[in-house]
Amino acid sequence: MASLTGFSATPNPNKSFEILPNPGDSVSSLSFSPKSNLLVATSWDNQVRCWEIVGGNSQPKASISHDHPVLCSAWKDDGTTVFSGGCDKQVKMWPLLSGGQPQTVAMHDAPVKEIAWIPQMNLLVSGSWDKTLRYWDTRQANPVHIQQLPERCYALTVNYPLMIVGTADRNLVVFNLQNPQVHHTFATAGSDGAFNFWDKDSKQRLKWAEGRQTVVVRREDMERGN
């Protein structure tokens, strides 16, 4: 049988490599440090793991545990601290770079699905399947504000001053963090590929964006331009 020279049985043109050791169950979130090559992964085996990614290799650095599967993670903007939340209904703050022990800084009435650190406000925001957003000053035991959502939180992204939350029932709720009054408007996107903007109280559609050719399962903002 003729052979083809120059071809590998396992081509790897992008020099990809596997991060080891593998988590013991499905990975639920990945977060790179904003200040270094540290990568954090959360997983359904109740673990939060950190690796340093250098020169095509990964070095395990540290890990912590939750009591139940972990669903989300976020870094503080200075790259010193990791937040993680999950099915134990709590958010832990892990001072990773200092080697400190994690402590619980937020609680919900159902699993925590999304978290984000907002450096402009020095607050942590957490979104849960209890249909609330909660804002936390991590030095205090109680949330500084609780925002009701139309449904369970499944996605959250912050591009200050905007925060967008995706919930069950195909809702996209937009918040202006500089002017956090409630306008009772929200956006939906779903299997028809279209975006619709609604007035909640009058139950009227305010604006419609033409449908795509594929199902919309997730959206995310890019840096705003002119």
C-alpha positions as CSV (number, residue, x, y, z in Angstrom):
1,M,0.0,0.0,0.0
2,A,1.4,3.4,-0.9
3,S,2.0,5.9,1.9
4,L,1.5,9.6,1.9
5,T,4.6,11.4,3.1
6,G,4.3,14.6,5.0
7,F,0.9,13.7,6.5
8,S,0.5,12.7,10.2
9,A,-2.0,10.2,11.3
10,T,-3.1,12.7,13.9
11,P,-2.6,16.2,12.4
12,N,-2.4,19.1,14.9
13,P,-1.6,22.2,12.9
14,N,-2.7,24.5,15.7
15,K,-0.4,22.8,18.3
16,S,-3.4,22.0,20.5
17,F,-2.8,20.2,23.7
18,E,-4.9,18.6,26.4
19,I,-5.1,20.2,29.9
20,L,-4.3,17.6,32.6
21,P,-5.5,16.3,34.9
22,N,-9.0,16.2,33.4
23,P,-12.0,17.1,35.6
24,G,-13.8,14.1,36.9
25,D,-17.1,15.1,35.2
26,S,-18.5,17.6,32.7
27,V,-17.0,21.0,32.5
28,S,-19.5,23.8,33.2
29,S,-17.5,27.0,32.8
30,L,-14.1,28.3,31.8
31,S,-12.5,31.6,32.9
32,F,-9.1,33.1,32.0
33,S,-7.5,35.5,34.5
34,P,-7.6,39.1,33.1
35,K,-4.0,39.5,34.3
36,S,-2.2,36.3,33.6
37,N,-2.3,32.9,31.9
38,L,-4.2,31.3,34.7
39,L,-7.3,29.3,33.6
40,V,-10.1,28.2,36.0
41,A,-12.6,25.5,35.2
42,T,-15.7,24.5,37.1
43,S,-17.3,21.1,36.7
44,W,-20.0,18.7,37.8
45,D,-17.7,16.8,40.1
46,N,-18.0,19.7,42.6
47,Q,-14.6,21.1,41.9
48,V,-13.0,24.4,40.9
49,R,-9.6,23.9,39.3
50,C,-6.8,26.3,38.3
51,W,-4.0,25.7,35.7
52,E,-1.2,27.9,34.5
53,I,-1.0,27.8,30.7
54,V,2.6,28.4,29.5
55,G,4.4,27.5,26.2
56,G,2.0,24.8,25.1
57,N,1.8,23.2,28.5
58,S,-0.5,23.3,31.5
59,Q,0.5,23.1,35.1
60,P,-2.1,22.4,37.8
61,K,-1.9,25.1,40.5
62,A,-4.7,24.7,43.0
63,S,-8.3,23.5,43.5
64,I,-11.2,24.0,45.8
65,S,-14.5,22.1,46.4
66,H,-18.2,22.9,46.6
67,D,-20.8,20.6,48.2
68,H,-22.6,20.1,44.9
69,P,-21.9,20.6,41.1
70,V,-20.3,24.0,40.2
71,L,-21.9,25.8,37.3
72,C,-20.1,29.2,36.9
73,S,-17.0,31.1,37.6
74,A,-15.6,34.7,37.3
75,W,-12.4,36.5,38.1
76,K,-12.0,39.8,40.0
77,D,-10.6,42.4,37.7
78,D,-7.2,42.5,39.4
79,G,-6.7,38.8,38.8
80,T,-6.2,37.9,42.4
81,T,-9.6,36.3,43.3
82,V,-11.9,33.7,41.8
83,F,-15.7,33.5,42.4
84,S,-17.6,30.3,41.8
85,G,-21.3,29.3,42.2
86,G,-23.4,26.3,41.6
87,C,-26.0,23.8,42.8
88,D,-25.2,24.3,46.5
89,K,-27.0,27.7,46.1
90,Q,-23.9,29.7,47.1
91,V,-21.1,31.7,45.7
92,K,-17.6,31.2,47.0
93,M,-14.8,33.8,46.9
94,W,-11.4,32.2,46.5
95,P,-8.3,34.4,47.1
96,L,-6.3,32.2,44.8
97,L,-3.0,34.2,44.4
98,S,-2.6,34.7,48.2
99,G,-3.2,31.0,48.9
100,G,-6.2,31.9,51.2
101,Q,-9.2,29.7,51.9
102,P,-12.5,30.2,50.1
103,Q,-15.4,31.7,51.9
104,T,-19.1,32.0,51.1
105,V,-20.0,35.5,50.1
106,A,-23.5,35.0,48.4
107,M,-26.5,32.8,48.9
108,H,-29.6,32.1,46.8
109,D,-32.7,30.0,47.2
110,A,-31.9,27.8,44.1
111,P,-28.7,26.9,42.1
112,V,-26.5,29.9,41.1
113,K,-26.1,29.7,37.3
114,E,-24.2,32.9,36.4
115,I,-21.9,35.4,38.2
116,A,-19.9,38.5,37.2
117,W,-17.7,40.9,39.0
118,I,-18.5,44.6,38.2
119,P,-15.3,46.6,39.0
120,Q,-16.9,50.0,38.3
121,M,-19.3,49.3,41.1
122,N,-17.0,47.1,43.3
123,L,-19.9,44.6,43.4
124,L,-20.5,40.9,42.5
125,V,-23.7,40.1,40.7
126,S,-25.2,36.6,40.8
127,G,-28.0,35.1,38.7
128,S,-30.0,32.1,39.9
129,W,-32.7,29.6,39.1
130,D,-34.7,31.3,41.9
131,K,-35.5,34.0,39.3
132,T,-33.4,36.7,41.0
133,L,-30.3,38.8,40.4
134,R,-28.5,39.7,43.6
135,Y,-25.8,42.4,44.0
136,W,-23.2,41.8,46.7
137,D,-20.7,43.8,48.5
138,T,-18.4,40.9,49.5
139,R,-17.7,42.5,52.9
140,Q,-21.4,42.2,53.9
141,A,-23.6,39.2,54.5
142,N,-26.7,40.5,52.8
143,P,-27.2,41.6,49.2
144,V,-27.3,45.3,48.6
145,H,-30.1,44.8,46.1
146,I,-32.3,42.0,44.8
147,Q,-33.8,42.2,41.3
148,Q,-36.6,39.9,40.3
149,L,-36.4,38.3,36.9
150,P,-39.2,37.0,34.6
151,E,-37.8,33.5,34.7
152,R,-34.7,31.4,35.8
153,C,-31.3,32.9,34.9
154,Y,-29.3,31.0,32.3
155,A,-26.9,33.5,30.9
156,L,-25.4,36.8,32.0
157,T,-22.9,39.2,30.5
158,V,-21.7,42.7,31.6
159,N,-20.2,45.3,29.3
160,Y,-20.5,48.3,31.6
161,P,-22.7,50.2,31.8
162,L,-24.9,47.5,30.2
163,M,-25.8,44.1,31.7
164,I,-27.8,41.6,29.7
165,V,-29.5,38.5,31.3
166,G,-30.9,35.6,29.4
167,T,-33.6,33.6,31.1
168,A,-35.9,30.7,30.5
169,D,-38.9,31.3,28.3
170,R,-36.5,33.1,25.8
171,N,-36.2,36.4,27.6
172,L,-33.3,38.8,27.3
173,V,-33.4,41.5,29.9
174,V,-31.3,44.6,29.5
175,F,-30.1,46.6,32.5
176,N,-28.4,50.1,32.5
177,L,-26.1,49.9,35.6
178,Q,-25.6,53.6,35.6
179,N,-29.3,54.3,35.7
180,P,-30.8,51.1,37.2
181,Q,-34.5,52.1,37.0
182,V,-36.9,49.5,35.7
183,H,-38.4,50.3,32.3
184,H,-40.4,47.1,32.1
185,T,-39.0,46.3,28.7
186,F,-37.2,43.1,27.7
187,A,-36.0,41.3,24.6
188,T,-36.6,37.7,23.4
189,A,-34.8,35.5,20.9
190,G,-35.5,31.9,20.0
191,S,-36.0,29.1,17.6
192,D,-37.4,31.4,14.8
193,G,-34.0,33.2,14.8
194,A,-35.6,36.6,15.4
195,F,-35.1,39.3,18.1
196,N,-38.2,41.0,19.6
197,F,-38.3,43.9,22.1
198,W,-41.4,44.1,24.3
199,D,-43.2,46.4,26.7
200,K,-44.0,44.1,29.6
201,D,-47.0,46.1,31.0
202,S,-48.8,46.8,27.7
203,K,-47.8,43.4,26.3
204,Q,-46.9,45.1,23.0
205,R,-43.9,44.5,20.7
206,L,-41.8,47.6,20.5
207,K,-39.3,46.5,17.9
208,W,-38.5,43.5,15.7
209,A,-35.3,42.4,14.2
210,E,-35.3,40.1,11.1
211,G,-34.9,36.4,11.7
212,R,-31.7,34.5,11.0
213,Q,-31.5,31.3,9.1
214,T,-30.5,29.4,12.2
215,V,-31.8,29.0,15.8
216,V,-30.5,31.6,18.2
217,V,-29.3,29.8,21.3
218,R,-27.0,32.4,22.8
219,R,-25.9,36.0,22.2
220,E,-23.1,38.2,23.5
221,D,-22.2,41.8,23.1
222,M,-18.9,42.9,21.5
223,E,-17.1,46.1,22.3
224,R,-19.3,49.1,21.4
225,G,-18.2,51.1,18.4
226,N,-19.4,54.3,16.7
